[in-house]
Amino acid sequence: MSIKRIGILTAGGDCPGLNAVVRAVSKNALKNGIEVLGFKNGFDGLVRNEFLNITNETVSGILTMGGTILGTSNIANPFNYTLPPFGSADSPRDLSSVALHNFKENQLDALITIGGDGTLHMSQQFVDLGLPIVAVPKTIDNDLSATDQTFGFDSALAVATEAIDRLHTTAQSHHRVMIVETMGRYAGWIALRSAIAGGGDIVLIPEIPYNEDVIVNYILDRKAKGKNFSIVVAAEGAKNELGEQTVARTLPGSTDPIRLGGIAYKLSNMIEDRTKIESRACVLGHTQRGGTPTAFDRWLSTLYGAKALDMVLQGQFGYMAAFRDFKITEVKIADAISNLKRVDPHGEEVKAALEVGMSFGSSEIG
Ligand code: F6P
């Protein structure tokens, strides 16, 4: 099948590297004489038929830019559409047929979707309806199966690690406990890797339930040994032994209707109360998603984008570009969404962290 026109969209939470993928796909397509329509604000653009015609000028100079020139949405779900004026949170509508209609009306031969877990689920739903889709794995959370790394993760990790470095000097000066909260949803990758890279003392991740007594004793023990400050790195999704997580807000209609956040404040109060050591919370939040991508993410995004267009040319629809064993390859979208990729509590990274003296706030591990 000859490919003349393709669509591209960026969906879900933004992250560094999105523009680098859009650029790589578009440059490769335009070089092959293929027109590129960039749908605005994720799947919302496909429903509303809002797009821009991408030229070489459109993608010139965007390699290093954070965010996405196409805009994104982590609420717009054509299968459960809640955005006005076509839908509302109270009465969501299935507008997938509208999206399919727009795809056909624009005479598209393929669609490249760039996104995380929610986007891939929607992409698979559209694949099942016959849409020729190739996906690219994005998320700072690095929680997608079937790829060793998503783009955006390395940039978020760099932000979190720098924050831990900076918090070390202020914690040391004031003899305080600093609790740094990272993003990551239900996976502890950002917290664990930044804690290892930044020399955190305690790291709390969703995969290893924490116990408050263990945290308090570890900090008091450090103090007894003359270490009058501590750095606690807490993933937003960290949970206690009862399985309780800290929910910041709910977002009805979203493919991910819960937003985690705020655990650093809870821990800071608890630690100060019980250790009598002054404690402060620092929630990194969306700083981890903003700004320019690291060199690694620019490189990975460019390889992903170039590969995605190659996959379109080869008719590999229903597949996602993936990064495995330092090679760019392809996997079924269905395989990427079958399970969330989470930290193995008994794996090498946790073992190494324990071996350098870190605590996971658990009496089970360590
Ligand atoms: O999935 C990326 C992510 O940044 C998560 O780490 C975080 O839980 C969530 O998105 C935040 O979403 P929002 O931008 O809607 O606050």
Residues whose N, C-alpha, C, O or C-beta is under 5 A from the ligand:
A	BS01	F6P	G13 D141 M183 G184 R185 L260
